[in-house]
């Protein structure tokens, strides 16, 4: 059984539902500031694919 990692995770095929996550729950889980949470909501809406939230949060930390 292959372990699923960030590197081998593929985008969903057409018709599949992406791993969606509530932005507010994501912000609480990763202890984001209210400003960061509002920025994510403005950018992605209330729900977004988890991978998009992770990439966006990582990009913010790098800057």
C-alpha positions in Angstrom: 0.0 0.0 0.0 1.4 3.3 -1.1 1.4 6.2 1.4 -0.3 9.3 0.1 2.0 12.3 0.3 1.9 15.8 -1.0 4.2 14.9 -3.9 2.1 12.0 -5.2 -1.3 13.6 -4.7 -2.9 14.3 -8.0 -5.6 16.7 -8.9 -9.1 15.2 -9.1 -10.2 13.9 -12.5 -13.0 15.7 -14.4 -16.2 15.0 -12.5 -14.6 14.2 -9.2 -15.0 16.4 -6.2 -11.8 17.9 -4.8 -11.1 17.5 -1.1 -13.0 20.6 -0.1 -12.5 22.2 3.3 -14.3 25.0 5.1 -11.9 28.0 5.3 -13.0 28.9 8.8 -12.2 25.4 10.1 -8.9 25.5 8.2 -8.0 28.8 9.9 -8.8 27.5 13.4 -6.9 24.3 12.8 -3.7 26.0 11.7 -4.2 29.0 14.1 -4.3 31.7 11.5 -4.8 35.3 12.5 -8.3 36.8 11.8 -6.6 38.9 9.0 -5.2 35.8 7.3 -8.6 34.1 7.7 -10.4 37.0 6.0 -7.9 37.1 3.2 -8.5 33.4 2.5 -12.2 33.9 2.5 -11.9 36.8 0.1 -9.7 34.8 -2.2 -11.4 31.4 -2.1 -14.9 31.8 -0.7 -16.2 29.9 2.3 -15.1 26.5 1.0 -12.1 25.7 -1.1 -10.0 22.7 -2.1 -7.7 21.9 0.8 -4.6 21.8 -1.5 -5.3 25.4 -2.6 -5.5 26.6 1.1 -2.3 24.8 2.0 -0.4 26.3 -1.0 -1.8 29.8 -0.3 -0.9 29.6 3.4 2.6 28.4 2.5 3.1 31.2 0.0 2.1 33.7 2.7 4.6 32.3 5.1 7.4 32.5 2.5 6.8 36.2 1.9 
